[in-house]
Amino acid sequence: RLRLSLGGWGALVNPTGVAACRRSGRLVVAHDGKKRIHVFGPSGSCLQRFGERGDAGNDIKYALDVAVTSDGHVVVTDGGDRSVKAFDFEGRGALAVREGFCLPWGLDATPESDVILTDAEAGALYRLTADFGRGKLKKCQMIRSKLISPRGVAVSQTSGTVVVIEHLKAKGPSDSSTRVKIFSADMDLVGQMDSFGLNLVFPSKIYTTAVAFDKEGRIVVTDVCSQAVICLGKPDEFPIFNPLISQGLSYPTGLTYTANNSLVVLDSGDHSVKIYSSA
């Protein structure tokens, strides 16, 4: 069973992304407040705020997502100036990448401290390799193209499997749907399921905005239609339907797991971070 162990943390405005530092237990949240990035300690106290709106090097115009690399850097997609920016935990800018992105959106870090990044407008998936400590970009490589408005992305820390959430264009506003795509570490497509297909397996229409892997390598997604967090199983058993959290959420838009396997849900409906321990 999951239970809420920490309530919502205040002072967040329309939060868009959350990531956990596996070594320190710190949580990083991207939102639309005066300082875009908040760093919280494991107990919920705010340790650091940085990334003001502006044009200076360390500024962030509009943060869409955030990731934490294993070497301790905070990486942010900035939709405002179509860039990817890396910081240390004190908020000092380490690197800004503007490699001709159209709209960099979702990101996640690999175990090797590379960053997997979606470009929602270009319909592409990139891998960024950088020495963040020295502020040097080594490589920015497109690893997948012809995706449809890819946003959320997650990388398995054990297998390197990559899951992407596509937002499919719709004829009418109520017809919009999402698709979950699974790629192997070598970027071969190993599985996919759209809202219609999920609807055949599951009781309700699913519109997913965020995805994460638990430590066993199962795929976990948010569903804003049913205000739930659902486990879809491992890539080889996908999709199964196992609701993990089905009450207490209003608009779940971000997901991550901490080192001790607590599930962190970003709820932009009430501007909070909710942490569930599997006790």
Secondary structure, 3 states (H helix, E strand, C coil): CCEEEECCCCCCCCCCEEEECCCCCCEEEECCCCEEEEEECCCCCEEEEEEECCCCCCCCCCEEEEEECCCCCEEEEECCCCEEEEECCCCCEEEEECCCCCCEEEEEECCCCCEEEEECCCCEEEEEEEECCCCEEEEEEEEECCCCCEEEEEECCCCCCEEEEEEECCCCHHHCEEEEEEECCCCCEEEEEEHHHHHHHCCCCCCCCCEEECCCCCEEEEECCCCEEEEEECCCCCCCCEEEECCCCCCEEEEEECCCCCEEEEECCCCEEEEEECC
